[in-house]
Each structure stands twice: as structure tokens, then as C-alpha cells.
Amino acid sequence: MPEALIALGGNVGDVRATIRKAIEIFCDGEDVWLRKRSSDYKTPPWGVIDQPPFVNAAVAVGTGLPPRALLERAHAVERIFGRNREKEERWGPRTLDIDLIAYDDLAVNEPDLILPHPRLFERAFVLVPLAEIAPDRHIAGTRIADAAQRVEKAGIERLPG
């Protein structure tokens, strides 16, 4: 069964509760199974810095869905929590963001689906939670724990359970 790595985050509302509920909906046990979940991390904003800090987490899931269907599922869960990708500021405030980071070792380059995620190795808010749950996993030939060591982690704080 394919394994996918998923990043979740947000900075509007009760984000920790939103992430917890989003994981429950996303991982229904029929098409997507939760294998591992990271801690929640408070992280500084990225891209647009004049906004509240984010809460980020990552999950490893098993799935029978192909990558595009998994991405569509992620977007459907985002909409449940009020996200409208067409009307928001890029990298701006949001209730929930769910990104498909990797799907097995698959490489995809389509207009609205790139795997592995094209900015993965720039983003400590993704790499730190991933390194917690899959440190020895390789993405595009790079071990996650090694990539997490190379990025700037200032301001990232693991939140208590």
C-alpha cells in the first residue's frame, strides 16, 4: 500500500483542534489510514510575515487513493474548515492548509500537482514535524532528518501534548 506524507497547518481559530479534527476526517480508515502523527509545532509565518504564528503538524498515511485523488481529498477537508483557496492571499492567514508532500517515491510534475512538494526543503515548518515521524525516509534522494538539520529553525517550538 502506498505511503504518503502530509503536512497540515493554520493560524486562524483554534488551529490545534482544527488539525486534530481534520486528521480524523482525512484518515477515514477506508481510503486513508493514519500510520504516524507528529507533535504540533508553533512556527513563524512564512512568505507573508505580517500575520500570527502558525501551528503545523505532519502525518504519514497509508492509502489506496492515487495522488490526485488524495490531493482532492485534502482540498475537500480544507473546505470543511472554511478554506477557499481561490479567495485567499497566497501564504496568508488560513484556518487549515493540507499539503501532499510525498507519495511513495513518485515524481509528478503537473500544473496543480508536483511531487515531491517543490518547496519542501526550504520549509522548516514542514521538515521538523516530518523528521519527528519519518527521520530516515528519503525524498528526492535526501534523508528527511538531514534536510531538517540544514534549514533555519528559529522560532519553531514543539507544543505540549
N, C-alpha and C positions, 0 to 999 in steps of 0.2 A: 504494500500500500504506500502511495506517495506520502512524503512528509513535507509540509510547508511551514515556513517561519513567517509569523505575522507580527507587526508592530501596531500598538494601539496608543493613542494619546488624546489629550484635550486640555482646554484651560477655561472652559465656561461651565458653570454649575458645579455640582458635586461629582467631579470627574472620577474619583475612585469608585463611587457607586456605579457610575455610568460604565466604566471599564468592566467592572465585575458583572453587571447585567449583560453587557454586550458580549462578553465571552460566553456566558450561559446561552445566549440566543445563537451566536455564531457556531458554537460547538454543540450541535443538537444530538449527537450520538448516532445519527442516521447517516449523514453525509460527511460530517466533520467530527472528529474525536479529539478531545484535548489530551495531549501527551504530557506537556510541561507548561508551567506558567511562572514567569518571573515575579519578583517583587515589584511594587510600584516605586517609581523614582520621580522626585521633583526635579525638573530640568528647566534651565533658562530658555526663553523663546529663541527660535532660530529663524533666520530670514527677516522677519519683521520683529525687531527687538522691543518696540514700544508697546508691550502688552504683558498681561500677567504670566507668571511661570506656568509651565505645563506639568501634567502628570503623565508619565509614559510607562508602558509595560510591554512585554513580548510573550508570545505563546508559540509552542511547537505543536502542530496538529497533524493527525493522520487524516487523509481524505480520499474519497472515491471520485471527487469532482475534478475535472480538468482545470487548469489555471484560470481561464477566462470565467468559468462558472464560479470559481472560488472568489475571484475579484468582484463579480457581480453580487455575490452573497455579502461580501464585505460592504459594498456600497448600499445594499438594502438595509443592513444593520445600522449603518450610519444614518440613513434616512429615518429610521425608527426613533432615533435620538435627536432629530431635528436638523440634521446637517443637509444643506443644499449647496452642493459643490459649484453650481452654476452662478450663485449669487454671493459668494463669499470672496474675501480678499485672499489672494494666494499667500500662504504661510501665515495668515492672520488668525484671530481667535476662532475657536470652534468647540462644539460640545464633544465631538468624537471624530477621530481620524483613524482609519484602519488601513494599513498598507500591507500588501503582499510583498514580502522581502525576498523570499526564495522559495522555489518549488522543486524539491529534489535537487538535481544538478542541471536542471533545464535552463537553457538560454533562449530568451524570446526577445525580439525587438520589433514591436508593432506600435502603431501610433498611440494607443492608450494602454499598452501593457508591455513593460520592459522588465525582464528578469535576468539576473538578479536586479533588485531595485537600483537605479542608476546613481543615487546619492548615498547609498548605504555606508560606504567607507569614509564619508565626510561627517557623519552624524553620530556623535556620542550618545545622544538620547535614544538611538536605536541599538547601537553596538553594546552599550553597557548592560541593558536588560538581556540582550541575546547572549552575551558572554556568561551571564549567570546560568542560563538554561542549556546552552549548546556551545560551550567554550571550544571544543575540539572539532566542531563542524567546519568544513571548508566551504567557502563560497567564492566562486571565480578563482580558485587556487589559493585563497588566503584563509588561514585559520581565524575564526571569529575572535578568540582570545587575543591573538596577536594584533589584529586590527583595532580592538578596543584599547590596547595598550598605547597605540600610536596617536589616538585622537585626543584633543583637548577636552578634559573632563571637569573643568572649573564650573562650580555651581550645581553639579549633579549630586543629589542626595538621596540615598536609599531611604524610603519611608518605612516606619514600623509596621509590622504585620497587621 
